[in-house]
Amino acid sequence: MERSKEPADVPGTADVPGAPGAAGAAVGGVARPPTIRAVAERAGVSKSLVSLVLQGSPRVSDAKRQAVQEAIDALGYRPNAAARSLVARRTHTVGVLLNDMRNPWFVDVLDGLNSLLHAHGLRMLMADGRLDRLAGQEFARTFLELRVDGLVVVGTLPDTAGLAETAARLPTVIAGNHGPRLPRVDIVANDDERGARLATEHLLGLGHRRIAHIAGPGPVGELRRRGFEAATRAHGRAADAVVEPGDGTEEGGYRAAVRLLGPARGAGRPTAVLAFNDLSGIGVLSAAGELGLDVPGDLSLVGYDNTYLARIRHLWLDSVNNASHEVGRRAARCLLDRMAHPGAPAVHRLVAPELAVRGSSAGPPGAG
């Protein structure tokens, strides 16, 4: 008989114990979704054969496959993803832990990340590391409890104490940051030092001598500062270079710019500014406007990250394009490889930046 050729019921796709066989059976007046048993009864086959169809097994005849598919369509049946994941020991989900969802840079990274993960049947579960000082540790452990298949950490987290423990048990990739360096944890990031150097050399090439850098936090901030200082030193302008601390926010950029450009600076104020990121650059634009300084007539400005903010027409900000979409795609590729080969040595990949010149930089005042 045909039933003797079918395997035992697959636990991950069977009905919940006690579920009614009929589609849409009501409990307490609320219609329940159709079950796999209802599909089997309508198609005239066993639940095991329906399971094989759902798994795409080649062991099912075309006629039976069509009958099952017609029953699924007619009943509106949807497989129980949670139950199926218990059988496969995979949830087909990837945890994504972000430094700060408010930063527009992450939008492009997530777009690149999701495009490849989605193509491989994986869905993203996101958490915002800004919500708590210890979020890096807490959310990483939460992802373990959710049994995600892998983890992508995007940006600089406030606390990475729990990351090493999580990475030892879960395929993990860091995107957009350069650390921490952990065994079997891949890193995909922009070449931040090179990008800051490109922007600084652009301003020096326009003739600026008094250039300021509004710095940012974490390893990325340190590398961008290092690139700025290396460029000014190489061109003999280190003595005129100024580094002003910032925090990567628009408000932080505004406050730093007021300190740099205010009346107290007098004739010694900078004629050009390299901001840590586009958000900081927007803050500089606001401060310059309040102080009566024209950009780029009185002050040249370059941001970093080349987010959609830099491309808004009335801002039209020069910015370092750090290929955020490509960083996301490469991080996804690394995670897929890491899931397939969890014991492979860790890799550190850098994406080359480019400078996008628009309308916020020109020669210094009085140069031409």
N, C-alpha and C positions, 0 to 999 in steps of 0.2 A: 504494500500500500504506500501511497505517496507520503503519508505522515511518518512512516518509519525512516524516511530519508532525511527528515528535518531534524535539526539539533534541538536540544532542550531549550525552553524559553530563556531568552537573554534577560538577566535580572535588570539591567539598566533601562530596558524599554518596556518592561511589563507594567501592568496597572498597579496603582496603589492598592494594598490589601483592603478589601471591602468596597471597592469602587463598583458602581453599577455597570452592567454590560451595555446598556442602551445609551446611545448618544444623547446628550442633553438632559439626562435624568436629573430631576430636581431634588434638592435636599433643603428642607425648610423654606421652600418657595424660591430658591436660587438655583438657576440652571447650572449644572456642572459641565465642564468641557468634555468633548467626546474622548473616549479612551481607546487604547489599542485593541481592546477586546471588541469594541463596537466596530472598529474598522475590519477586524478579522471576520466578524459575523456578517457584515454587509458584503464583503468580498468573497465569502464562502471558503476561507482558508483558515489556517491556524495562526495564533499569535506569533509563533516562532517564524513563520514565513513572512509575516508583516515586518518583523524585526530585521530579517534579511534584506527586505526591500529598502527599509530605512537606512541600512548600512551600505547599500549599493552593491550587495553581493552578486557575483555573476552566476550563482548557483540557482537562480530563480528564472523560470521560463518567461518569455515575453508576455504570454497570455496572462499568467498569474501576476506579473509585475504591473500590467496595465489594469487588471481588476483591482489590485490594491491601491494603485494611484487614483483610480476613479472614486474608490470609497473614501480615500483621504480627502480628495477635493470636495466631494459631496457633503462630508461631515464637518469639514473645516478642522480636521485633526492637526494638532501640533505636538511633536515629540516632547517628552519631559527631559529638558536639557540637563537638569540637575541629576536625575537618575542615570541618564546615559553616561555622564561624566564619572560616576562612581564605578561603572563597569570598565571604562577605558582608562581610568586613573588619570584623566586629563580633564580640565575644565574649558580648554580652548580660550582662556582669558590671560591677559598680561597686565600686571599691575604697573601703573605709571605714577611715580611720586615726583611732584613738581615743587620747585622752590617757591614759586609765587605765581598763581594763576592770573594776577593782574598785569603781569609783564607781557606786552604784545609779542615779544620775541618767541615766547613759547607756542604761540598759535602756529607759526610756520614749522617749528620743530615737530609739533604734534601732527600736523598735516603730513609731513614726510614720514613720520613714524607709522601713522595709521594706514597710509596708502599701501605699504608693503605688508603690514601685519594683517590687514583685512583681506588682501589677496591670498593669504595663506590660512584663512579661516579663523583668525584670532581676533578677539575683541579686547578693547582697553577698559580697565577700571582705574579711574584717576583719583588722586588724593592731593591736597594742597599742604605742603610742608610748612607754610607760613603760619598755620593755625595754632601751632603750639611750639614752644621752644624745643621740646623733645620729640617733635613730630617725626623726624627721621627714624628714630628708634621705634616709636609706637606704630606708625603706619607700616613700616617694613614688617613688623611682626603680625600686624593685621592681615597683610597680604598672604603671609604664610598660612594663617588660619583660614583664609578664603580659598586656599589651595590653587592659587594662580600658577600658570605654567612657567612664568618668567617675570622678571622685574626690570624696569627701566627707570633709572633715577636721573631726572632732568634738572640741571642747574646745580647751584651750591646750596646744600642743606645746612640748617643751623646746627645740627647735631648728627653725627654719623656713627655714634657709638653702637647702635644695633645693626648697622649695615653689614659689618663683617660676619656676624652671626647668621644673618639672613642669607648672605651671598654664599655661605658654606653649604646651604641647604637648597638654594634656588638659583637657576641660571640668571645672572645679573649683568646689566650693562649700564655704564654711566655715560650720559650724553650732555654735551655743553659745559662740562667741567673737566678738570685735569686731575682729580683725586676724589677720594683717597685711593692709593694704589693697593689693591688687594689681590690675593691669588685667584686666578681664573675669573677675574672681573674685567671685562673689556671696557675701554674708554674711547669715545668718539667726541672730538671737540674741534673748535675752530683754532687756528694758529693765532692766538690772541696777541702774542708779542709782535709777530710779523704785521698783523693788521694795524696795531697802534703805530708801528714804525712807518707804515705806508702813509697813514693819515698825517703824521707829523712831518714827514718829508715833503708831502704835498704843500703844507702850509709854509714850510721853509722855502720851498721852490717858488712860492708866490712872493717871497721877499720879507716875510714876517721874521722878526727877531725876538720879540717878547711874546712868547707862546705859553699858555697855561694849560694844564691838564686837570680836569676834575676827576679824581680817582674814584674807584668803586671797591666793593668788598670782595673778600675771598681770594682764592687762587687766580681766578680770571682777572680780578682787579689788579692783582700784583703783576701779572704778566703784561697787561696793557700799560701799566705804569712803567714797567721795565722797557717796553718797546719805545715809549715816549722818551724816556731818559737816554736810551741808547742813540736815538736819532739826533737829539739835540747835542749830545756829547760828540757824535761823529762829525757834526757840522760846526763845532766850536761855539755853540750857543747855550751850553749847560748853565752858565752863570746867569743868563737871562730867563731861564725856564722856571716856571712855578708849578708846584703840585698842590692842589687844594683838595682836602678830603671831601668825599661825598658818600652817599649811600645807595646810589642807583635809582632813586625815585625822582619824580619831577620836582617835588618840594625841596629835596636835597640839592638838586641842580640849581634851583632858584637861589637858595641861601648861599651856596658856594659862589655863584656868579655875583651876588650882591657884595660879598666880601672881596672878590677879585676886581670888580669894575666900579665900585662905589667911589665917591669923591675923595675919600682918604688916600686912594692910590695916586691921584693926581696924574701927572704926565707919564708916570711909570706904569700905568695900567697895561695889561696885555692887549695886543691888537688881534689876537687869535686864541681860540679855545678849542681843545679836543675834549669832548665829553665822554664819560665812561660808557654811556649808552644813549639811545635816542630819547628815552624818558628824561634823562638828565639834560640833554640838549634842549628839549622843550622848555625846561625850567630856565635855562640860560636865555632863550629867546624872550621869555616873559620878563626876566630881570633887565635885559638890554632895552626892551621897549619902555619899561618904567623909568629907566635912567636916561632916556632920550638918545640911545645909541642905535644907529641903523645897522642892520645886518644885510649885506656884507660891507656896506660903505664904511662904517666905523669899526666894525668887529666881524672877523671871519669866524665861522663855527663849523665844526665837523662832529657828527654824532657817531654812534657805533651800533651795529646790529642790522641796519637797513630794514627796519620794520615798516609796516604800512604808514606809520606816523610820518616817517621821513618823506613819503611820497605824496602826502596831502599837499595840494597845490599851493595853498597860501603859506605853508611852512617850507616845502621844497628844500629839505635839509640834506647837505652832503653827509654821507654816512659810509662806514665800512660795512660792506656786504660780507657777512660771515657764513653765508651759504647755510642758513638754518634749516631749510627744507632738506638739503643734502645731508646735514648732520643727522636729522631724524631718520632718513632712509638708511643711512649707513648703520645707525644704532639698531634699527630693526633687523638689518641683515646680520649684524653681529649677534643679536639675540637668537635669531633662528639657527645660526651656526653653533652658538653656545648650547642651545637646547639639544641639538643633534650630537654634539661632541663636548659634553660637560667637563671633561678632563683636559681639554686643550689648553696650552699656555695662554696667558692674557696678552692682548694686543692693545696698543695705544695708537689710534689713528687720528691724524690732524687733517682738517679740510682747509685748503688754501683760501685766504680772503682776497677780496678786491675792493677798490675804492669806487663808490658811486658818487660822481661829482654832479651836483645839480645847480643850486643857486645861492648857497649860503657862505661861499668863500670867494675872496678876491684879494688883490694886493693890499698892503697896509695903507692907511690914510695918508694922502700926500705923496704916494709913490708914483703917480702918473698923471 
